[in-house]
Amino acid sequence: MKFPSFLKSQNTIIAKYLMRNVLVMLSAVFIIIGLVVFGNQLVLVINQSLKEGIPVSDLLPLISFKMIRDVPLILSLSLFLAIILSVSRLYKDSEAIVMNSLGLGDKQFMLFIQPIVIAIFIFILFLTTYAVPWSKHQRNMVMDRTENASEFSFIKEGEFQEFKDGDVVFYASKVKAGRELGQQEMEEIFIYTLSNDESIITLAKQANKYTDGITKSVYLRLKDGTRYHGFPGDTNKKILNFDLYDLKIIDGDKEKTKDTIVKVEGQDTFDLFRSDGLKEISELQWRLSQPISVLVLSIFGILLGKSSPRGGKNLGVLFGVVVFILYNNALLVAKSNLEQGSVHPIVGLWWVHLLMVLIIFIFYLYRHRKFGYYLDKIADRFFSKEEANAK
């Protein structure tokens, strides 16, 4: 649509006005959501550090790495809600009515906010393809250094401790560091385990932890001890004396699976481009999907923000939150299916974006009362062919 020359300057003013409103709303929404999410992450990391014995010096880096991981999702949601709130405000204050009379509608609003949307798109693309993988890789390095692949790495001397959700109770009267990082040597050991509804008590004079070089399983090697199967009053109780007994505490196969997922998440994006593995392809498509969703949601935000002055307050925001949750959950489901080989990599996560674009197109036709018009045209063509065939 061509506008008279005297309206072009007005369009510039309106575009700046709309972008300013979007930026103000974006800042406010991002701060509110960020405080909630980052505050929750802070509490979770502190609890994890207390439970697993993570050093205080590693606490701040871990919190920072998790914040970087969450920024793309929070920023995407904040921009989506900011667009809805800004456009909705124009309609609530009847400012959009005046703009519509000048020939400015949804298409023009979409163009006006493009500088902000493109800037956010580029920033989130940088985060998902470089900053987030880097932060995950750094976090994995910190966790490997502090946890040493085992929750038994931080046994406390002279205290009863629960592991495996209470299925294992461990006690050692003396604990000292081993020769290698993360290893511990213990004396006067008491272990209570619950396995397949059977209670087992193990007593040993000494113990140390080691990792099998082939299976990567982690064992606790007990020396000079006794195992009691069942309690003293049980008829089927068994007593086993041993010189050496290896108790598996970490399954190597499970650790390999977990390590593979963790390594892929922290892998360089260019390496993912060169890989043909399903996990690598799904991770690459997931990284690209997050900035793509910003472009898709920005268009939907304009349509959801359109309302009448007498319409329900913040109804578009509520609907927008639901759409955002469903959109991201659909991407996660598609990512999981791709990792499992249920869908072809060409289909991958892209079908979710195409479905979303189709929904936006239908919603646009509905908003502009063109949906019935196109349905009537399709019906007319269909019945005209039927009549021609009948003749």
C-alpha positions in Angstrom: 0.0 0.0 0.0 1.3 3.5 -1.0 0.8 6.3 1.5 0.8 10.0 0.7 4.1 11.8 1.4 2.6 13.7 4.4 1.8 10.3 6.0 5.3 8.9 5.7 6.7 11.1 8.5 3.6 10.1 10.6 4.5 6.4 10.0 8.0 7.0 11.3 6.6 8.7 14.4 4.1 5.8 15.0 6.8 3.2 14.4 9.1 4.8 17.0 6.2 5.1 19.4 5.3 1.4 19.0 8.9 0.3 19.3 9.4 2.4 22.4 6.3 0.8 24.0 7.6 -2.7 23.1 11.0 -2.0 24.6 9.5 -0.7 27.8 7.2 -3.7 28.1 10.0 -6.0 27.2 12.3 -4.6 29.9 9.5 -4.9 32.5 8.4 -8.4 31.6 12.0 -9.7 31.4 12.9 -8.3 34.8 9.8 -9.9 36.4 10.2 -13.3 34.8 14.0 -13.2 35.3 13.7 -12.5 39.0 11.4 -15.5 39.4 13.4 -17.9 37.3 16.8 -16.8 38.4 15.8 -16.7 42.0 14.5 -20.3 41.7 17.7 -21.3 40.1 19.7 -19.7 42.9 17.8 -21.7 45.5 18.2 -25.0 43.6 22.0 -24.5 43.1 22.5 -23.7 46.7 20.5 -26.8 47.8 22.5 -28.9 45.3 25.8 -27.5 46.7 24.8 -28.4 50.3 23.6 -31.8 49.3 26.6 -32.8 47.1 29.3 -30.8 48.8 30.1 -28.4 45.9 32.8 -25.9 46.9 31.7 -22.4 47.5 34.2 -21.1 44.9 32.2 -23.0 42.2 28.8 -21.8 43.4 28.8 -18.5 41.6 30.0 -19.9 38.2 27.3 -22.6 38.3 24.6 -20.0 38.9 25.9 -17.9 36.1 26.1 -20.8 33.6 22.4 -21.7 34.4 21.3 -18.1 34.0 22.9 -18.0 30.5 21.1 -21.3 29.7 17.7 -19.8 30.6 18.1 -16.3 29.0 16.9 -17.3 25.4 13.7 -18.8 26.7 13.0 -15.9 29.0 13.8 -13.3 26.4 11.7 -15.0 23.8 8.7 -15.2 26.1 9.2 -11.6 27.3 9.3 -10.2 23.7 6.1 -12.2 22.8 4.2 -10.8 25.8 5.6 -7.3 25.3 4.3 -7.2 21.8 0.8 -8.5 22.9 0.7 -5.9 25.7 1.9 -3.0 23.5 -0.6 -3.6 20.7 -3.4 -4.4 23.2 -2.7 -1.0 24.9 -3.1 0.8 21.5 -6.5 -0.8 21.1 -7.5 -0.2 24.8 -6.7 3.5 24.4 -8.4 3.7 21.0 -5.1 4.8 19.4 -5.1 1.9 17.0 -8.6 3.0 15.8 -7.1 6.2 14.6 -4.2 4.4 13.0 -6.5 2.0 11.2 -8.3 5.0 9.8 -5.0 6.1 8.3 -4.6 2.7 6.7 -2.3 1.3 9.3 -3.2 -2.3 10.3 -1.6 -5.5 11.4 0.8 -5.7 8.4 2.2 -2.2 9.2 2.5 -3.0 12.9 4.5 -6.1 12.0 6.9 -4.0 9.9 7.2 -1.3 12.6 8.5 -3.7 15.2 10.9 -5.6 12.9 14.1 -3.8 14.0 13.5 -5.0 17.6 12.5 -8.5 16.5 15.5 -8.9 14.2 17.8 -7.6 17.0 16.4 -10.1 19.5 16.6 -12.9 16.9 20.3 -12.3 16.2 21.0 -12.1 20.0 19.2 -15.3 20.8 20.8 -17.0 17.8 24.2 -16.0 19.2 23.2 -17.3 22.7 21.8 -20.7 21.5 24.6 -21.4 19.0 27.6 -20.2 21.0 27.0 -18.8 24.6 24.6 -21.5 25.9 26.7 -24.5 24.6 29.8 -22.8 26.0 28.1 -22.4 29.4 26.9 -26.0 29.5 30.4 -27.2 28.6 31.9 -25.0 31.4 29.3 -26.3 33.8 30.0 -29.9 33.0 33.7 -29.2 33.6 32.9 -27.8 37.0 30.6 -30.6 37.9 33.1 -33.2 36.8 35.7 -31.6 39.0 33.5 -31.4 42.1 31.3 -34.4 41.8 33.9 -36.8 40.3 31.0 -38.8 38.7 29.8 -40.1 42.1 27.6 -38.8 44.9 29.9 -40.8 47.3 32.7 -38.3 46.6 31.8 -36.2 49.6 31.4 -38.7 52.4 31.5 -36.9 55.7 33.4 -38.3 58.6 31.4 -39.7 61.6 27.9 -38.9 60.1 25.1 -41.1 58.8 24.3 -40.1 55.2 21.5 -41.2 52.9 22.0 -41.9 49.2 19.9 -43.3 46.3 16.7 -41.7 47.7 17.2 -43.4 51.1 17.9 -46.9 49.7 21.5 -46.6 51.0 22.6 -45.4 54.4 26.4 -45.0 54.8 28.6 -44.3 57.8 32.4 -44.1 58.1 34.2 -43.3 61.3 37.3 -42.0 59.5 37.6 -40.4 56.1 40.7 -39.1 54.3 41.5 -38.0 50.8 42.9 -40.5 48.4 45.9 -40.2 46.1 43.9 -39.1 43.1 41.4 -36.1 42.9 38.0 -37.0 44.2 39.0 -40.4 45.8 38.5 -41.1 49.4 39.8 -43.7 51.8 37.5 -44.8 54.7 37.7 -46.8 57.9 35.1 -48.6 60.0 32.4 -48.8 57.5 28.6 -49.3 58.0 26.3 -49.7 55.0 22.6 -50.4 55.0 21.0 -51.1 51.6 17.5 -52.0 50.6 17.4 -54.0 47.4 14.3 -55.9 46.0 12.6 -55.6 49.5 15.7 -57.3 51.0 17.6 -55.5 53.8 21.4 -55.9 53.7 23.8 -54.6 56.4 27.5 -54.5 55.5 30.3 -53.9 58.0 33.9 -53.4 56.9 37.2 -52.2 58.4 38.3 -50.3 55.4 37.0 -49.1 52.0 38.1 -47.1 49.0 36.4 -46.1 45.7 37.6 -47.0 42.2 36.3 -46.8 38.6 36.5 -49.8 36.3 38.5 -48.8 33.3 36.4 -50.9 30.8 32.8 -50.6 32.0 33.3 -47.2 33.7 31.2 -48.4 36.6 32.1 -47.0 40.0 32.7 -49.5 42.9 33.3 -49.2 46.6 35.9 -51.8 47.5 35.3 -53.1 51.0 38.0 -54.9 53.0 37.8 -57.3 56.0 34.0 -57.2 56.6 30.7 -59.1 57.0 27.4 -58.9 55.1 24.1 -59.7 56.9 21.2 -60.5 54.6 18.0 -59.9 56.6 17.6 -59.0 60.2 18.6 -61.2 63.2 15.0 -62.5 63.8 14.5 -63.5 60.1 14.5 -67.3 59.4 16.2 -66.8 56.0 19.0 -64.5 57.2 22.5 -65.1 55.6 25.9 -64.1 57.0 28.8 -63.7 54.6 32.4 -62.9 55.7 34.7 -61.5 53.1 38.3 -60.2 52.7 37.5 -58.1 49.7 34.0 -57.2 48.4 33.2 -54.8 45.5 29.9 -52.9 45.8 28.7 -51.2 42.6 27.5 -47.7 43.4 27.3 -46.2 39.8 26.3 -48.2 36.7 28.7 -47.5 33.9 26.1 -47.9 31.1 23.8 -45.3 32.7 26.7 -42.9 33.1 27.8 -43.4 29.4 24.2 -42.5 28.3 24.1 -39.5 30.5 27.6 -38.4 29.5 26.7 -38.7 25.8 23.7 -36.4 26.3 25.7 -33.9 28.3 28.6 -33.8 25.8 26.2 -33.2 22.9 24.5 -30.3 24.7 28.0 -28.7 25.3 29.3 -29.5 21.8 30.3 -26.7 19.4 27.6 -25.8 16.8 29.9 -26.2 13.8 30.8 -29.7 15.0 27.0 -30.5 15.1 26.7 -29.4 11.4 29.3 -31.9 10.4 27.8 -34.8 12.4 25.1 -37.2 11.1 24.1 -38.6 14.5 20.4 -38.3 15.6 21.3 -36.7 18.9 23.6 -34.2 17.2 21.0 -33.3 14.5 18.2 -32.9 17.1 20.5 -30.6 19.2 21.3 -28.5 16.2 17.7 -28.1 15.2 16.8 -27.3 18.7 19.4 -24.5 18.8 18.1 -23.0 15.6 14.4 -23.5 16.6 14.6 -21.1 19.5 15.5 -18.0 17.5 13.1 -19.0 14.7 10.3 -19.2 17.2 11.0 -15.5 18.0 10.1 -14.5 14.4 7.0 -16.7 14.4 5.7 -15.5 17.8 6.3 -11.8 16.9 3.7 -12.1 14.1 1.3 -14.0 16.4 1.8 -11.4 19.1 0.4 -8.6 16.8 -2.7 -10.6 16.1 -3.3 -11.6 19.8 -2.8 -8.0 20.9 -5.7 -6.8 18.6 -8.8 -6.3 20.7 -11.7 -3.9 21.2 -11.7 -1.2 23.9 -14.5 -3.2 25.6 -12.7 -6.6 25.3 -11.5 -8.6 28.3 -8.4 -7.3 29.9 -5.2 -9.2 29.4 -7.1 -12.1 27.7 -4.5 -12.0 24.9 -1.7 -12.3 27.4 -3.3 -15.4 29.0 -3.8 -16.9 25.6 -0.3 -16.0 24.6 1.2 -17.8 27.6 -0.8 -20.9 26.7 0.4 -20.7 23.1 4.0 -20.2 24.1 3.9 -23.3 26.5 2.3 -25.5 23.8 4.7 -24.3 21.1 7.8 -25.0 23.2 6.5 -28.4 24.5 5.8 -29.4 20.9 9.4 -28.6 20.0 10.6 -30.7 23.0 8.4 -33.6 21.9 9.7 -33.3 18.3 13.3 -33.2 19.6 12.7 -36.3 21.7 11.1 -38.2 18.7 14.0 -37.2 16.5 16.6 -38.4 19.0 14.8 -41.8 19.2 14.6 -42.1 15.4 10.8 -41.9 15.3 10.8 -39.1 12.6 13.1 -38.4 9.7 15.7 -35.6 10.2 14.2 -33.7 7.3 11.0 -33.5 9.2 12.7 -33.1 12.6 11.5 -30.0 14.5 10.5 -28.1 11.4 7.0 -29.5 11.2 6.2 -27.6 14.5 7.2 -24.3 13.0 5.2 -25.0 9.8 2.1 -26.0 11.9 2.5 -22.8 13.9 2.7 -20.7 10.7 -0.5 -22.4 9.4 -2.3 -21.6 12.7 -1.2 -18.0 12.4 -2.5 -17.8 8.8 -5.9 -19.2 9.8 -6.1 -16.9 12.8 -5.2 -13.9 10.6 -8.0 -14.8 8.2 -10.4 -15.2 11.1 -9.4 -11.8 12.6 -9.9 -10.0 9.3 -13.2 -11.9 8.6 -11.7 -13.4 5.4 -12.0 -17.0 6.5 -15.6 -17.4 5.5 -14.9 -15.6 2.3 -12.2 -18.1 1.2 -14.4 -21.0 2.4 -17.3 -19.7 0.2 -14.9 -19.4 -2.8 -13.7 -23.0 -2.3 -17.3 -24.2 -1.9 -18.3 -22.4 -5.1 -15.5 -24.0 -7.1 -16.3 -27.4 -5.7 -20.0 -27.2 -6.5 -19.4 -25.7 -9.9 -17.2 -28.7 -10.9 -19.9 -31.0 -9.6 -22.5 -29.3 -11.7 -20.2 -29.4 -14.8 -19.6 -33.1 -14.3 -23.3 -33.8 -13.9 -24.1 -32.1 -17.2 
